[in-house]
Amino acid sequence: MFPEFLDNAEVLYHTLIGDFGTIKYVAGDIFDDIKYLAICKYANDGNACYLFQVNRHYEVIGDCLFDSVDDCMNAANSTYGGNILWIKTD
């Protein structure tokens, strides 16, 4: 079951496990594999949301800040090949 919070941010949406690429060190070596994407929100950030890149252990290994959930979804679709299936966190 996907966590309700990542790095103290509430998870609004997440993906099923998949292959979303890797995070690399500056020298080019692989740091970790991106297995999930999650759209998260911190309590005091207004409408701003984060697109988190998450490893198989549910650890955030990268993030990007956007103005809204829709902006996160649009960015994820354009970056990760489109038509991402988002699962709403209850």
Backbone as JSON, one array per atom type, in Angstrom:
{
  "sequence": "MFPEFLDNAEVLYHTLIGDFGTIKYVAGDIFDDIKYLAICKYANDGNACYLFQVNRHYEVIGDCLFDSVDDCMNAANSTYGGNILWIKTD",
  "N": [[0.83, -1.19, 0.0], [0.56, 2.2, -0.86], [2.27, 4.88, 0.75], [0.66, 7.39, 2.83], [1.91, 9.76, 3.32], [4.85, 11.39, 2.2], [8.05, 12.4, 2.9], [6.96, 14.15, 4.82], [4.95, 15.38, 3.39], [1.61, 15.43, 2.17], [0.33, 12.79, 0.27], [-1.32, 13.12, -2.69], [-1.89, 11.99, -5.18], [-0.7, 9.05, -6.85], [1.35, 6.76, -8.76], [1.15, 3.41, -10.09], [3.64, 0.88, -9.5], [6.42, 1.19, -11.64], [8.63, 1.74, -14.46], [10.26, 4.5, -14.48], [12.58, 5.66, -15.24], [15.87, 6.85, -14.26], [17.72, 8.39, -11.57], [20.63, 10.22, -11.74], [24.04, 10.65, -10.73], [26.16, 13.58, -11.02], [28.44, 12.83, -12.41], [27.46, 10.82, -13.96], [26.98, 8.22, -13.09], [24.54, 5.86, -11.91], [22.26, 6.84, -9.46], [19.77, 6.05, -8.32], [16.78, 4.13, -9.1], [13.76, 5.31, -10.53], [10.73, 4.38, -9.45], [8.12, 4.99, -8.82], [5.8, 7.7, -9.28], [4.66, 10.57, -7.57], [2.21, 12.9, -6.56], [2.31, 15.49, -4.4], [1.56, 17.44, -1.42], [2.43, 20.03, 0.74], [1.31, 21.17, 3.93], [1.19, 24.02, 4.32], [1.51, 25.29, 1.84], [-0.26, 26.55, 0.08], [-1.77, 26.33, -3.11], [0.31, 25.08, -4.33], [2.1, 22.24, -5.52], [4.08, 19.26, -5.35], [5.87, 17.23, -7.6], [6.96, 14.2, -6.99], [9.69, 12.0, -7.42], [10.06, 8.65, -6.82], [11.64, 5.93, -5.14], [11.86, 2.28, -5.04], [11.6, 1.75, -2.36], [9.91, 3.57, -1.33], [11.09, 6.05, -0.95], [11.77, 9.46, -1.4], [13.48, 10.57, -4.17], [13.84, 12.61, -5.86], [12.46, 15.8, -6.84], [10.03, 18.19, -8.06], [8.69, 21.44, -8.11], [5.42, 22.7, -8.6], [2.67, 24.82, -9.68], [0.13, 23.76, -9.35], [-1.99, 20.8, -9.04], [-2.83, 19.96, -11.57], [-0.78, 21.07, -13.16], [1.38, 19.52, -12.28], [0.57, 16.96, -13.17], [0.45, 17.39, -15.96], [3.15, 18.0, -16.5], [4.37, 15.6, -15.73], [3.22, 13.83, -17.59], [4.3, 14.84, -19.98], [7.02, 14.49, -19.53], [7.39, 11.79, -18.87], [6.37, 10.17, -20.91], [3.58, 10.3, -21.34], [0.0, 9.79, -20.8], [-0.23, 8.85, -18.1], [-1.37, 6.81, -15.5], [-3.06, 7.87, -12.82], [-3.49, 7.36, -9.37], [-5.77, 8.19, -7.0], [-5.2, 9.19, -3.71], [-6.83, 8.08, -0.87]],
  "CA": [[0.0, 0.0, 0.0], [1.37, 3.4, -0.99], [2.18, 5.71, 1.95], [-0.17, 8.59, 2.79], [2.81, 10.9, 3.4], [6.25, 11.24, 1.8], [8.81, 13.57, 3.37], [6.01, 15.0, 5.55], [3.96, 15.96, 2.47], [0.47, 14.55, 1.92], [0.27, 12.22, -1.08], [-2.64, 13.32, -3.3], [-1.98, 11.01, -6.27], [0.52, 8.29, -7.1], [1.27, 5.79, -9.84], [1.54, 2.05, -9.79], [5.08, 0.69, -9.71], [6.78, 1.17, -13.05], [10.0, 2.12, -14.78], [10.21, 5.91, -14.86], [13.94, 6.14, -15.47], [16.84, 6.84, -13.16], [18.36, 9.62, -11.11], [22.06, 9.99, -11.88], [25.02, 11.59, -10.2], [26.7, 14.48, -12.03], [29.42, 12.08, -13.2], [26.76, 9.91, -14.84], [26.64, 6.95, -12.44], [23.15, 5.81, -11.46], [22.01, 6.99, -8.03], [18.64, 5.19, -7.97], [15.73, 3.97, -10.11], [12.46, 5.89, -10.23], [9.73, 3.32, -9.57], [6.8, 5.6, -8.67], [5.65, 9.15, -9.27], [3.64, 10.97, -6.62], [1.91, 14.33, -6.46], [2.21, 15.7, -2.96], [1.31, 18.81, -1.0], [2.73, 20.38, 2.12], [0.15, 21.82, 4.54], [1.17, 25.49, 4.26], [2.01, 25.75, 0.55], [-1.33, 27.02, -0.8], [-2.1, 25.38, -4.17], [1.54, 24.5, -4.87], [2.25, 20.79, -5.36], [5.35, 18.68, -5.78], [5.95, 15.96, -8.29], [8.05, 13.44, -6.38], [10.19, 10.77, -8.01], [10.14, 7.79, -5.64], [12.26, 4.63, -5.41], [11.09, 1.09, -4.66], [11.45, 1.74, -0.91], [9.07, 4.73, -1.03], [11.92, 7.19, -0.57], [11.8, 10.51, -2.42], [14.84, 10.71, -4.69], [13.84, 13.82, -6.67], [11.18, 16.5, -6.8], [9.85, 19.43, -8.82], [7.58, 22.22, -7.58], [4.5, 23.24, -9.6], [1.63, 25.69, -9.14], [-1.13, 23.05, -9.12], [-2.03, 19.37, -9.35], [-2.88, 19.84, -13.04], [0.56, 21.33, -13.69], [2.18, 18.31, -11.99], [0.14, 15.89, -14.07], [0.87, 17.74, -17.32], [4.61, 17.87, -16.57], [4.68, 14.17, -15.68], [2.84, 13.24, -18.87], [5.24, 15.23, -21.03], [8.35, 14.0, -19.19], [7.45, 10.33, -18.73], [5.76, 9.42, -22.01], [2.15, 10.52, -21.51], [-1.06, 8.88, -20.36], [0.07, 8.24, -16.8], [-2.53, 6.45, -14.71], [-2.91, 8.39, -11.46], [-4.36, 6.77, -8.36], [-6.04, 9.18, -5.97], [-5.04, 8.71, -2.36], [-8.06, 8.31, -0.09]],
  "C": [[0.88, 1.25, 0.0], [1.19, 4.27, 0.26], [1.26, 6.92, 1.74], [0.66, 9.86, 2.81], [4.19, 10.49, 2.92], [6.97, 12.51, 2.2], [7.91, 14.61, 4.03], [5.02, 15.74, 4.65], [2.86, 14.94, 2.23], [0.48, 14.08, 0.47], [-1.16, 12.37, -1.59], [-2.91, 12.26, -4.37], [-0.65, 10.28, -6.36], [0.28, 7.34, -8.25], [1.44, 4.38, -9.27], [3.04, 1.93, -10.0], [5.35, 0.57, -11.21], [8.25, 1.5, -13.24], [9.96, 3.54, -15.33], [11.61, 6.51, -15.03], [14.81, 6.07, -14.24], [17.21, 8.26, -12.77], [19.85, 9.32, -11.13], [22.87, 11.05, -11.15], [25.53, 12.46, -11.34], [27.68, 13.75, -12.95], [28.78, 11.05, -14.12], [26.41, 8.56, -14.24], [25.21, 7.0, -11.93], [23.09, 5.91, -9.94], [20.9, 6.04, -7.59], [17.65, 5.15, -9.12], [14.44, 4.62, -9.63], [11.41, 4.81, -10.49], [8.29, 3.83, -9.44], [6.92, 7.1, -8.9], [4.54, 9.46, -8.27], [3.46, 12.48, -6.67], [1.56, 14.59, -5.0], [2.07, 17.18, -2.64], [1.69, 18.96, 0.46], [1.6, 21.27, 2.65], [0.09, 23.33, 4.29], [1.62, 26.06, 2.92], [0.93, 26.24, -0.41], [-1.69, 25.95, -1.82], [-0.89, 24.65, -4.73], [1.62, 23.01, -4.54], [3.62, 20.37, -5.86], [5.11, 17.41, -6.55], [7.18, 15.26, -7.75], [8.39, 12.25, -7.26], [10.57, 9.89, -6.82], [10.77, 6.45, -6.01], [11.39, 3.49, -4.9], [10.85, 0.99, -3.16], [10.61, 2.91, -0.41], [9.87, 5.89, -0.46], [11.92, 8.19, -1.73], [13.25, 10.69, -2.86], [14.95, 11.92, -5.63], [12.49, 14.49, -6.58], [11.22, 17.75, -7.67], [8.61, 20.12, -8.26], [6.76, 22.8, -8.72], [3.4, 24.03, -8.9], [0.35, 24.95, -8.79], [-0.97, 21.56, -9.41], [-2.02, 19.17, -10.86], [-1.52, 20.08, -13.68], [1.49, 20.14, -13.45], [1.84, 17.2, -12.97], [0.59, 16.15, -15.5], [2.37, 17.56, -17.49], [5.01, 16.39, -16.57], [4.36, 13.5, -17.0], [3.84, 13.6, -19.96], [6.65, 14.68, -20.77], [8.46, 12.48, -19.26], [6.58, 9.59, -19.74], [4.26, 9.49, -22.14], [1.26, 9.42, -20.98], [-0.74, 8.13, -19.07], [-1.24, 7.98, -16.06], [-2.27, 6.9, -13.27], [-3.93, 7.74, -10.54], [-4.53, 7.81, -7.26], [-5.92, 8.53, -4.6], [-6.29, 9.05, -1.57], [-7.76, 8.93, 1.25]]
}
